[in-house]
């Protein structure tokens, strides 16, 4: 048993495995959160592209109508 200043630093195998499992779960959650953020960003960019495309089509239609009525 290893002690430093009266604190026990010996860890049993079960505690070590449990801590490692918790660490892996936390890493997995962070990976899932990052993947979700990337998907959200990708969808946001796609919606912006669609909005830009729709806006340009509307401006083109308005410009053609103005030319037609002049």
FIPATI-425251 format. One record per atom (N, C-alpha, C, O): residue number from 1; residue in three letters; atom name; x, z, y. Coordinates in nm, 3 decimals. Layout:
@nr:NUM, rest:ALA, atom:CA, c1:X, c3:Z, c2:Y
...
***
This chain:
@nr:1, rest:UNK, atom:N, c1:0.085, c3:0.000, c2:-0.117
@nr:1, rest:UNK, atom:CA, c1:0.000, c3:0.000, c2:0.000
@nr:1, rest:UNK, atom:C, c1:0.090, c3:0.000, c2:0.123
@nr:1, rest:UNK, atom:O, c1:0.179, c3:0.084, c2:0.134
@nr:2, rest:UNK, atom:N, c1:0.067, c3:-0.090, c2:0.213
@nr:2, rest:UNK, atom:CA, c1:0.147, c3:-0.098, c2:0.334
@nr:2, rest:UNK, atom:C, c1:0.072, c3:-0.030, c2:0.448
@nr:2, rest:UNK, atom:O, c1:-0.044, c3:-0.062, c2:0.477
@nr:3, rest:UNK, atom:N, c1:0.140, c3:0.064, c2:0.512
@nr:3, rest:UNK, atom:CA, c1:0.078, c3:0.131, c2:0.626
@nr:3, rest:UNK, atom:C, c1:0.171, c3:0.124, c2:0.745
@nr:3, rest:UNK, atom:O, c1:0.293, c3:0.137, c2:0.731
@nr:4, rest:UNK, atom:N, c1:0.114, c3:0.103, c2:0.860
@nr:4, rest:UNK, atom:CA, c1:0.189, c3:0.106, c2:0.985
@nr:4, rest:UNK, atom:C, c1:0.110, c3:0.196, c2:1.079
@nr:4, rest:UNK, atom:O, c1:-0.007, c3:0.172, c2:1.107
@nr:5, rest:UNK, atom:N, c1:0.176, c3:0.300, c2:1.126
@nr:5, rest:UNK, atom:CA, c1:0.110, c3:0.399, c2:1.213
@nr:5, rest:UNK, atom:C, c1:-0.018, c3:0.451, c2:1.151
@nr:5, rest:UNK, atom:O, c1:-0.116, c3:0.475, c2:1.221
@nr:6, rest:UNK, atom:N, c1:-0.019, c3:0.469, c2:1.022
@nr:6, rest:UNK, atom:CA, c1:-0.134, c3:0.525, c2:0.954
@nr:6, rest:UNK, atom:C, c1:-0.245, c3:0.426, c2:0.923
@nr:6, rest:UNK, atom:O, c1:-0.343, c3:0.463, c2:0.858
@nr:7, rest:UNK, atom:N, c1:-0.232, c3:0.300, c2:0.966
@nr:7, rest:UNK, atom:CA, c1:-0.334, c3:0.198, c2:0.937
@nr:7, rest:UNK, atom:C, c1:-0.298, c3:0.124, c2:0.810
@nr:7, rest:UNK, atom:O, c1:-0.183, c3:0.085, c2:0.791
@nr:8, rest:UNK, atom:N, c1:-0.394, c3:0.107, c2:0.725
@nr:8, rest:UNK, atom:CA, c1:-0.373, c3:0.040, c2:0.597
@nr:8, rest:UNK, atom:C, c1:-0.384, c3:-0.111, c2:0.616
@nr:8, rest:UNK, atom:O, c1:-0.489, c3:-0.161, c2:0.658
@nr:9, rest:UNK, atom:N, c1:-0.277, c3:-0.183, c2:0.587
@nr:9, rest:UNK, atom:CA, c1:-0.278, c3:-0.328, c2:0.602
@nr:9, rest:UNK, atom:C, c1:-0.285, c3:-0.401, c2:0.469
@nr:9, rest:UNK, atom:O, c1:-0.268, c3:-0.523, c2:0.463
@nr:10, rest:UNK, atom:N, c1:-0.310, c3:-0.328, c2:0.362
@nr:10, rest:UNK, atom:CA, c1:-0.326, c3:-0.390, c2:0.232
@nr:10, rest:UNK, atom:C, c1:-0.468, c3:-0.442, c2:0.221
@nr:10, rest:UNK, atom:O, c1:-0.563, c3:-0.368, c2:0.247
@nr:11, rest:UNK, atom:N, c1:-0.482, c3:-0.566, c2:0.184
@nr:11, rest:UNK, atom:CA, c1:-0.615, c3:-0.627, c2:0.174
@nr:11, rest:UNK, atom:C, c1:-0.637, c3:-0.665, c2:0.029
@nr:11, rest:UNK, atom:O, c1:-0.551, c3:-0.724, c2:-0.036
@nr:12, rest:UNK, atom:N, c1:-0.752, c3:-0.632, c2:-0.019
@nr:12, rest:UNK, atom:CA, c1:-0.780, c3:-0.672, c2:-0.156
@nr:12, rest:UNK, atom:C, c1:-0.818, c3:-0.820, c2:-0.159
@nr:12, rest:UNK, atom:O, c1:-0.853, c3:-0.879, c2:-0.057
@nr:13, rest:UNK, atom:N, c1:-0.810, c3:-0.878, c2:-0.277
@nr:13, rest:UNK, atom:CA, c1:-0.832, c3:-1.021, c2:-0.294
@nr:13, rest:UNK, atom:C, c1:-0.973, c3:-1.062, c2:-0.251
@nr:13, rest:UNK, atom:O, c1:-0.991, c3:-1.167, c2:-0.189
@nr:14, rest:UNK, atom:N, c1:-1.073, c3:-0.980, c2:-0.282
@nr:14, rest:UNK, atom:CA, c1:-1.211, c3:-1.013, c2:-0.249
@nr:14, rest:UNK, atom:C, c1:-1.231, c3:-1.020, c2:-0.097
@nr:14, rest:UNK, atom:O, c1:-1.298, c3:-1.111, c2:-0.047
@nr:15, rest:UNK, atom:N, c1:-1.173, c3:-0.925, c2:-0.025
@nr:15, rest:UNK, atom:CA, c1:-1.185, c3:-0.926, c2:0.121
@nr:15, rest:UNK, atom:C, c1:-1.117, c3:-1.049, c2:0.178
@nr:15, rest:UNK, atom:O, c1:-1.170, c3:-1.114, c2:0.269
@nr:16, rest:UNK, atom:N, c1:-0.999, c3:-1.081, c2:0.125
@nr:16, rest:UNK, atom:CA, c1:-0.926, c3:-1.199, c2:0.174
@nr:16, rest:UNK, atom:C, c1:-1.008, c3:-1.326, c2:0.151
@nr:16, rest:UNK, atom:O, c1:-1.018, c3:-1.410, c2:0.241
@nr:17, rest:UNK, atom:N, c1:-1.066, c3:-1.341, c2:0.032
@nr:17, rest:UNK, atom:CA, c1:-1.145, c3:-1.460, c2:0.002
@nr:17, rest:UNK, atom:C, c1:-1.269, c3:-1.465, c2:0.090
@nr:17, rest:UNK, atom:O, c1:-1.309, c3:-1.573, c2:0.135
@nr:18, rest:UNK, atom:N, c1:-1.331, c3:-1.351, c2:0.115
@nr:18, rest:UNK, atom:CA, c1:-1.449, c3:-1.346, c2:0.200
@nr:18, rest:UNK, atom:C, c1:-1.413, c3:-1.388, c2:0.342
@nr:18, rest:UNK, atom:O, c1:-1.486, c3:-1.465, c2:0.405
@nr:19, rest:UNK, atom:N, c1:-1.301, c3:-1.338, c2:0.394
@nr:19, rest:UNK, atom:CA, c1:-1.257, c3:-1.376, c2:0.528
@nr:19, rest:UNK, atom:C, c1:-1.227, c3:-1.525, c2:0.535
@nr:19, rest:UNK, atom:O, c1:-1.262, c3:-1.591, c2:0.633
@nr:20, rest:UNK, atom:N, c1:-1.163, c3:-1.577, c2:0.432
@nr:20, rest:UNK, atom:CA, c1:-1.130, c3:-1.720, c2:0.429
@nr:20, rest:UNK, atom:C, c1:-1.257, c3:-1.804, c2:0.425
@nr:20, rest:UNK, atom:O, c1:-1.266, c3:-1.908, c2:0.491
@nr:21, rest:UNK, atom:N, c1:-1.356, c3:-1.758, c2:0.349
@nr:21, rest:UNK, atom:CA, c1:-1.484, c3:-1.829, c2:0.342
@nr:21, rest:UNK, atom:C, c1:-1.552, c3:-1.830, c2:0.479
@nr:21, rest:UNK, atom:O, c1:-1.603, c3:-1.933, c2:0.522
@nr:22, rest:UNK, atom:N, c1:-1.551, c3:-1.717, c2:0.546
@nr:22, rest:UNK, atom:CA, c1:-1.611, c3:-1.710, c2:0.679
@nr:22, rest:UNK, atom:C, c1:-1.539, c3:-1.802, c2:0.777
@nr:22, rest:UNK, atom:O, c1:-1.602, c3:-1.866, c2:0.860
@nr:23, rest:UNK, atom:N, c1:-1.407, c3:-1.808, c2:0.766
@nr:23, rest:UNK, atom:CA, c1:-1.330, c3:-1.896, c2:0.853
@nr:23, rest:UNK, atom:C, c1:-1.365, c3:-2.042, c2:0.828
@nr:23, rest:UNK, atom:O, c1:-1.383, c3:-2.120, c2:0.922
@nr:24, rest:UNK, atom:N, c1:-1.376, c3:-2.080, c2:0.701
@nr:24, rest:UNK, atom:CA, c1:-1.412, c3:-2.218, c2:0.668
@nr:24, rest:UNK, atom:C, c1:-1.553, c3:-2.251, c2:0.717
@nr:24, rest:UNK, atom:O, c1:-1.577, c3:-2.362, c2:0.765
@nr:25, rest:UNK, atom:N, c1:-1.645, c3:-2.156, c2:0.704
@nr:25, rest:UNK, atom:CA, c1:-1.782, c3:-2.178, c2:0.752
@nr:25, rest:UNK, atom:C, c1:-1.782, c3:-2.198, c2:0.903
@nr:25, rest:UNK, atom:O, c1:-1.851, c3:-2.286, c2:0.955
@nr:26, rest:UNK, atom:N, c1:-1.704, c3:-2.117, c2:0.974
@nr:26, rest:UNK, atom:CA, c1:-1.696, c3:-2.130, c2:1.120
@nr:26, rest:UNK, atom:C, c1:-1.637, c3:-2.265, c2:1.157
@nr:26, rest:UNK, atom:O, c1:-1.683, c3:-2.330, c2:1.251
@nr:27, rest:UNK, atom:N, c1:-1.533, c3:-2.308, c2:1.084
@nr:27, rest:UNK, atom:CA, c1:-1.473, c3:-2.439, c2:1.111
@nr:27, rest:UNK, atom:C, c1:-1.574, c3:-2.550, c2:1.086
@nr:27, rest:UNK, atom:O, c1:-1.581, c3:-2.647, c2:1.161
@nr:28, rest:UNK, atom:N, c1:-1.653, c3:-2.536, c2:0.980
@nr:28, rest:UNK, atom:CA, c1:-1.755, c3:-2.635, c2:0.948
@nr:28, rest:UNK, atom:C, c1:-1.862, c3:-2.640, c2:1.055
@nr:28, rest:UNK, atom:O, c1:-1.908, c3:-2.748, c2:1.093
@nr:29, rest:UNK, atom:N, c1:-1.903, c3:-2.524, c2:1.105
@nr:29, rest:UNK, atom:CA, c1:-2.003, c3:-2.520, c2:1.212
@nr:29, rest:UNK, atom:C, c1:-1.950, c3:-2.587, c2:1.337
@nr:29, rest:UNK, atom:O, c1:-2.022, c3:-2.662, c2:1.403
@nr:30, rest:UNK, atom:N, c1:-1.824, c3:-2.559, c2:1.371
@nr:30, rest:UNK, atom:CA, c1:-1.766, c3:-2.623, c2:1.489
@nr:30, rest:UNK, atom:C, c1:-1.762, c3:-2.774, c2:1.471
@nr:30, rest:UNK, atom:O, c1:-1.788, c3:-2.849, c2:1.565
@nr:31, rest:UNK, atom:N, c1:-1.729, c3:-2.819, c2:1.350
@nr:31, rest:UNK, atom:CA, c1:-1.727, c3:-2.963, c2:1.323
@nr:31, rest:UNK, atom:C, c1:-1.865, c3:-3.024, c2:1.336
@nr:31, rest:UNK, atom:O, c1:-1.880, c3:-3.134, c2:1.390
@nr:32, rest:UNK, atom:N, c1:-1.966, c3:-2.954, c2:1.288
@nr:32, rest:UNK, atom:CA, c1:-2.103, c3:-3.004, c2:1.299
@nr:32, rest:UNK, atom:C, c1:-2.148, c3:-3.007, c2:1.445
@nr:32, rest:UNK, atom:O, c1:-2.214, c3:-3.101, c2:1.487
@nr:33, rest:UNK, atom:N, c1:-2.112, c3:-2.905, c2:1.521
@nr:33, rest:UNK, atom:CA, c1:-2.147, c3:-2.901, c2:1.663
@nr:33, rest:UNK, atom:C, c1:-2.080, c3:-3.016, c2:1.736
@nr:33, rest:UNK, atom:O, c1:-2.143, c3:-3.083, c2:1.817
@nr:34, rest:UNK, atom:N, c1:-1.952, c3:-3.038, c2:1.708
@nr:34, rest:UNK, atom:CA, c1:-1.880, c3:-3.149, c2:1.773
@nr:34, rest:UNK, atom:C, c1:-1.941, c3:-3.283, c2:1.735
@nr:34, rest:UNK, atom:O, c1:-1.954, c3:-3.371, c2:1.820
@nr:35, rest:UNK, atom:N, c1:-1.979, c3:-3.300, c2:1.609
@nr:35, rest:UNK, atom:CA, c1:-2.041, c3:-3.425, c2:1.566
@nr:35, rest:UNK, atom:C, c1:-2.175, c3:-3.445, c2:1.636
@nr:35, rest:UNK, atom:O, c1:-2.209, c3:-3.556, c2:1.676
@nr:36, rest:UNK, atom:N, c1:-2.251, c3:-3.338, c2:1.650
@nr:36, rest:UNK, atom:CA, c1:-2.381, c3:-3.347, c2:1.719
@nr:36, rest:UNK, atom:C, c1:-2.361, c3:-3.383, c2:1.865
@nr:36, rest:UNK, atom:O, c1:-2.437, c3:-3.462, c2:1.921
@nr:37, rest:UNK, atom:N, c1:-2.259, c3:-3.327, c2:1.928
@nr:37, rest:UNK, atom:CA, c1:-2.231, c3:-3.360, c2:2.069
@nr:37, rest:UNK, atom:C, c1:-2.190, c3:-3.506, c2:2.082
@nr:37, rest:UNK, atom:O, c1:-2.230, c3:-3.574, c2:2.177
@nr:38, rest:UNK, atom:N, c1:-2.110, c3:-3.554, c2:1.989
@nr:38, rest:UNK, atom:CA, c1:-2.068, c3:-3.694, c2:1.993
@nr:38, rest:UNK, atom:C, c1:-2.188, c3:-3.786, c2:1.976
@nr:38, rest:UNK, atom:O, c1:-2.199, c3:-3.887, c2:2.046
@nr:39, rest:UNK, atom:N, c1:-2.279, c3:-3.753, c2:1.884
@nr:39, rest:UNK, atom:CA, c1:-2.400, c3:-3.832, c2:1.865
@nr:39, rest:UNK, atom:C, c1:-2.485, c3:-3.831, c2:1.991
@nr:39, rest:UNK, atom:O, c1:-2.538, c3:-3.935, c2:2.032
@nr:40, rest:UNK, atom:N, c1:-2.499, c3:-3.715, c2:2.051
@nr:40, rest:UNK, atom:CA, c1:-2.578, c3:-3.703, c2:2.174
@nr:40, rest:UNK, atom:C, c1:-2.517, c3:-3.788, c2:2.285
@nr:40, rest:UNK, atom:O, c1:-2.590, c3:-3.857, c2:2.357
@nr:41, rest:UNK, atom:N, c1:-2.386, c3:-3.783, c2:2.299
@nr:41, rest:UNK, atom:CA, c1:-2.318, c3:-3.866, c2:2.400
@nr:41, rest:UNK, atom:C, c1:-2.337, c3:-4.014, c2:2.373
@nr:41, rest:UNK, atom:O, c1:-2.361, c3:-4.093, c2:2.464
@nr:42, rest:UNK, atom:N, c1:-2.327, c3:-4.051, c2:2.246
@nr:42, rest:UNK, atom:CA, c1:-2.345, c3:-4.192, c2:2.210
@nr:42, rest:UNK, atom:C, c1:-2.486, c3:-4.238, c2:2.242
@nr:42, rest:UNK, atom:O, c1:-2.506, c3:-4.347, c2:2.295
@nr:43, rest:UNK, atom:N, c1:-2.585, c3:-4.156, c2:2.209
@nr:43, rest:UNK, atom:CA, c1:-2.725, c3:-4.191, c2:2.239
@nr:43, rest:UNK, atom:C, c1:-2.749, c3:-4.198, c2:2.389
@nr:43, rest:UNK, atom:O, c1:-2.821, c3:-4.285, c2:2.437
@nr:44, rest:UNK, atom:N, c1:-2.688, c3:-4.106, c2:2.463
@nr:44, rest:UNK, atom:CA, c1:-2.703, c3:-4.107, c2:2.609
@nr:44, rest:UNK, atom:C, c1:-2.645, c3:-4.236, c2:2.668
@nr:44, rest:UNK, atom:O, c1:-2.705, c3:-4.297, c2:2.755
@nr:45, rest:UNK, atom:N, c1:-2.527, c3:-4.276, c2:2.619
@nr:45, rest:UNK, atom:CA, c1:-2.467, c3:-4.401, c2:2.668
@nr:45, rest:UNK, atom:C, c1:-2.553, c3:-4.522, c2:2.631
@nr:45, rest:UNK, atom:O, c1:-2.569, c3:-4.614, c2:2.712
@nr:46, rest:UNK, atom:N, c1:-2.610, c3:-4.521, c2:2.510
@nr:46, rest:UNK, atom:CA, c1:-2.696, c3:-4.632, c2:2.467
@nr:46, rest:UNK, atom:C, c1:-2.820, c3:-4.640, c2:2.554
@nr:46, rest:UNK, atom:O, c1:-2.859, c3:-4.749, c2:2.596
@nr:47, rest:UNK, atom:N, c1:-2.882, c3:-4.526, c2:2.582
@nr:47, rest:UNK, atom:CA, c1:-3.001, c3:-4.526, c2:2.669
@nr:47, rest:UNK, atom:C, c1:-2.965, c3:-4.576, c2:2.808
@nr:47, rest:UNK, atom:O, c1:-3.043, c3:-4.649, c2:2.869
@nr:48, rest:UNK, atom:N, c1:-2.848, c3:-4.538, c2:2.859
@nr:48, rest:UNK, atom:CA, c1:-2.805, c3:-4.583, c2:2.991
@nr:48, rest:UNK, atom:C, c1:-2.785, c3:-4.734, c2:2.990
@nr:48, rest:UNK, atom:O, c1:-2.820, c3:-4.802, c2:3.087
@nr:49, rest:UNK, atom:N, c1:-2.728, c3:-4.787, c2:2.884
@nr:49, rest:UNK, atom:CA, c1:-2.710, c3:-4.933, c2:2.875
@nr:49, rest:UNK, atom:C, c1:-2.844, c3:-5.003, c2:2.874
@nr:49, rest:UNK, atom:O, c1:-2.862, c3:-5.106, c2:2.940
@nr:50, rest:UNK, atom:N, c1:-2.940, c3:-4.948, c2:2.798
@nr:50, rest:UNK, atom:CA, c1:-3.073, c3:-5.008, c2:2.794
@nr:50, rest:UNK, atom:C, c1:-3.138, c3:-5.002, c2:2.932
@nr:50, rest:UNK, atom:O, c1:-3.198, c3:-5.100, c2:2.977
@nr:51, rest:UNK, atom:N, c1:-3.125, c3:-4.888, c2:3.000
@nr:51, rest:UNK, atom:CA, c1:-3.182, c3:-4.874, c2:3.134
@nr:51, rest:UNK, atom:C, c1:-3.118, c3:-4.973, c2:3.231
@nr:51, rest:UNK, atom:O, c1:-3.187, c3:-5.036, c2:3.311
@nr:52, rest:UNK, atom:N, c1:-2.986, c3:-4.988, c2:3.223
@nr:52, rest:UNK, atom:CA, c1:-2.917, c3:-5.083, c2:3.309
@nr:52, rest:UNK, atom:C, c1:-2.964, c3:-5.225, c2:3.281
@nr:52, rest:UNK, atom:O, c1:-2.985, c3:-5.304, c2:3.374
@nr:53, rest:UNK, atom:N, c1:-2.980, c3:-5.258, c2:3.155
@nr:53, rest:UNK, atom:CA, c1:-3.026, c3:-5.392, c2:3.116
@nr:53, rest:UNK, atom:C, c1:-3.168, c3:-5.416, c2:3.167
@nr:53, rest:UNK, atom:O, c1:-3.196, c3:-5.522, c2:3.223
@nr:54, rest:UNK, atom:N, c1:-3.257, c3:-5.318, c2:3.148
@nr:54, rest:UNK, atom:CA, c1:-3.395, c3:-5.331, c2:3.197
@nr:54, rest:UNK, atom:C, c1:-3.397, c3:-5.345, c2:3.349
@nr:54, rest:UNK, atom:O, c1:-3.470, c3:-5.428, c2:3.402
@nr:55, rest:UNK, atom:N, c1:-3.318, c3:-5.265, c2:3.418
@nr:55, rest:UNK, atom:CA, c1:-3.311, c3:-5.271, c2:3.564
@nr:55, rest:UNK, atom:C, c1:-3.266, c3:-5.409, c2:3.610
@nr:55, rest:UNK, atom:O, c1:-3.322, c3:-5.465, c2:3.705
@nr:56, rest:UNK, atom:N, c1:-3.165, c3:-5.464, c2:3.543
@nr:56, rest:UNK, atom:CA, c1:-3.116, c3:-5.596, c2:3.582
@nr:56, rest:UNK, atom:C, c1:-3.221, c3:-5.704, c2:3.556
@nr:56, rest:UNK, atom:O, c1:-3.236, c3:-5.796, c2:3.637
@nr:57, rest:UNK, atom:N, c1:-3.294, c3:-5.693, c2:3.446
@nr:57, rest:UNK, atom:CA, c1:-3.399, c3:-5.790, c2:3.418
@nr:57, rest:UNK, atom:C, c1:-3.509, c3:-5.783, c2:3.524
@nr:57, rest:UNK, atom:O, c1:-3.559, c3:-5.887, c2:3.567
@nr:58, rest:UNK, atom:N, c1:-3.545, c3:-5.664, c2:3.566
@nr:58, rest:UNK, atom:CA, c1:-3.647, c3:-5.649, c2:3.671
@nr:58, rest:UNK, atom:C, c1:-3.597, c3:-5.709, c2:3.801
@nr:58, rest:UNK, atom:O, c1:-3.672, c3:-5.779, c2:3.869
@nr:59, rest:UNK, atom:N, c1:-3.472, c3:-5.683, c2:3.836
@nr:59, rest:UNK, atom:CA, c1:-3.417, c3:-5.740, c2:3.960
@nr:59, rest:UNK, atom:C, c1:-3.414, c3:-5.893, c2:3.953
@nr:59, rest:UNK, atom:O, c1:-3.441, c3:-5.960, c2:4.053
@nr:60, rest:UNK, atom:N, c1:-3.383, c3:-5.948, c2:3.838
@nr:60, rest:UNK, atom:CA, c1:-3.383, c3:-6.094, c2:3.821
@nr:60, rest:UNK, atom:C, c1:-3.523, c3:-6.151, c2:3.839
@nr:60, rest:UNK, atom:O, c1:-3.540, c3:-6.255, c2:3.904
@nr:61, rest:UNK, atom:N, c1:-3.624, c3:-6.084, c2:3.783
@nr:61, rest:UNK, atom:CA, c1:-3.762, c3:-6.131, c2:3.796
@nr:61, rest:UNK, atom:C, c1:-3.806, c3:-6.126, c2:3.941
@nr:61, rest:UNK, atom:O, c1:-3.866, c3:-6.221, c2:3.991
@nr:62, rest:UNK, atom:N, c1:-3.776, c3:-6.017, c2:4.010
@nr:62, rest:UNK, atom:CA, c1:-3.814, c3:-6.003, c2:4.151
@nr:62, rest:UNK, atom:C, c1:-3.744, c3:-6.110, c2:4.234
@nr:62, rest:UNK, atom:O, c1:-3.807, c3:-6.169, c2:4.323
@nr:63, rest:UNK, atom:N, c1:-3.618, c3:-6.137, c2:4.207
@nr:63, rest:UNK, atom:CA, c1:-3.545, c3:-6.239, c2:4.283
@nr:63, rest:UNK, atom:C, c1:-3.606, c3:-6.377, c2:4.260
@nr:63, rest:UNK, atom:O, c1:-3.618, c3:-6.455, c2:4.354
@nr:64, rest:UNK, atom:N, c1:-3.646, c3:-6.408, c2:4.136
@nr:64, rest:UNK, atom:CA, c1:-3.709, c3:-6.538, c2:4.108
@nr:64, rest:UNK, atom:C, c1:-3.844, c3:-6.550, c2:4.179
@nr:64, rest:UNK, atom:O, c1:-3.879, c3:-6.656, c2:4.230
@nr:65, rest:UNK, atom:N, c1:-3.919, c3:-6.440, c2:4.182
@nr:65, rest:UNK, atom:CA, c1:-4.050, c3:-6.443, c2:4.249
@nr:65, rest:UNK, atom:C, c1:-4.033, c3:-6.463, c2:4.398
@nr:65, rest:UNK, atom:O, c1:-4.112, c3:-6.536, c2:4.459
@nr:66, rest:UNK, atom:N, c1:-3.935, c3:-6.401, c2:4.458
@nr:66, rest:UNK, atom:CA, c1:-3.910, c3:-6.418, c2:4.602
@nr:66, rest:UNK, atom:C, c1:-3.874, c3:-6.563, c2:4.632
@nr:66, rest:UNK, atom:O, c1:-3.921, c3:-6.619, c2:4.731
@nr:67, rest:UNK, atom:N, c1:-3.791, c3:-6.621, c2:4.548
@nr:67, rest:UNK, atom:CA, c1:-3.752, c3:-6.761, c2:4.569
@nr:67, rest:UNK, atom:C, c1:-3.874, c3:-6.852, c2:4.552
@nr:67, rest:UNK, atom:O, c1:-3.890, c3:-6.948, c2:4.627
@nr:68, rest:UNK, atom:N, c1:-3.959, c3:-6.822, c2:4.456
@nr:68, rest:UNK, atom:CA, c1:-4.076, c3:-6.905, c2:4.429
@nr:68, rest:UNK, atom:C, c1:-4.176, c3:-6.900, c2:4.544
@nr:68, rest:UNK, atom:O, c1:-4.243, c3:-7.000, c2:4.570
@nr:69, rest:UNK, atom:N, c1:-4.187, c3:-6.789, c2:4.613
@nr:69, rest:UNK, atom:CA, c1:-4.285, c3:-6.776, c2:4.721
@nr:69, rest:UNK, atom:C, c1:-4.231, c3:-6.817, c2:4.857
@nr:69, rest:UNK, atom:O, c1:-4.307, c3:-6.827, c2:4.953
@nr:70, rest:UNK, atom:N, c1:-4.102, c3:-6.840, c2:4.867
@nr:70, rest:UNK, atom:CA, c1:-4.045, c3:-6.878, c2:4.997
@nr:70, rest:UNK, atom:C, c1:-4.064, c3:-7.023, c2:5.028
@nr:70, rest:UNK, atom:O, c1:-4.021, c3:-7.070, c2:5.134
***
